[in-house]
């Protein structure tokens, strides 16, 4: 059981973030390898499925990793713009990252993880976040738009547990989109994850990609508030974690724009997957130059001074700035107040 202090689980200290901003560097980099995916999730921000024609080569990927390391990055986060396990050079990329003594986080739908892959990831000390939107087969398969997804995730989970996940050096998390279809079971899923020493990443849906065609997914702010408050009560009473309920992440908050950026599968540099504004492309300009010259990046690096509206006046503004992706997708302004937030 954790202590009863304000619990956020931030990746980096305030001092590290402040130094990173001063140097216009990085602490982490989010990296898409491909848009190829074996699922067609109804909420997918990237509408993934088929690899794009002009995706980065392996040498271009290692080059941007080198550039991130030179800018001070301590971690490379391989994100699921597509499914990373479909990328043929995944372990080569991971080995390259580890050769630079950087940490690796892998976000995966988990359906392709067998025992050999689970052991390979464990040996490389890769932190894993796997999709798990429901512990009900029909709901999980419907959200993934593919029959058999639930069973594939269950097999992957068992393979990861057999390999040794989770332990002190090998974190395991579940990434869960909050939607109407799973809303009622989320308190039990949260409790189950905590009991298994699994990190629950419960995230508010952003209005982009396939989610635009599936409006039945949306949960009203009032219902989000109710859920977050219930999860906070569970965490406090059962697990000793104290945190203030507010979007976009239950039990945590997003600070990535102060120290990170996203490289898409075609080399565009974005503030994050949700703020889908290209600020440059690594094929045309070095990463350091893009970070230094982009007004969008700099606005977000100084978000606590540049943010607008209700978020700019919020009493939690020293530790929270809502979801920039949701603000951008709904309003077209990456500095606007987060419309999913229920706080006045």
Protein Blocks (a to p, Z undefined) as FASTA:
>chain_A
ZZfbdcekpabdfklmmmmmmnopafbdcddfbfcdfbdcfklmnlpabacfkbccfklm
mmmmmmmmmnopabdcddffbafklpmklmmmmmmmmmnopacddddehlmpcfklmmmm
mmnopacddddfbfcfklmmmmnopghklmmmmmmmmmmmmnopacfklccdddddddfk
lmmmmmmmmmmmmmnopacdddddddehjllmmmmlpccfklmmmmmmmmmmmmmmmnop
acddddfbehiacfklmmgccddfkopacfblklmccfbdfklpcfklmmmmmmklmmmm
mmmmmpgcjllmpmklmmggbjfklmmmmnopakbccfkbcbZZ
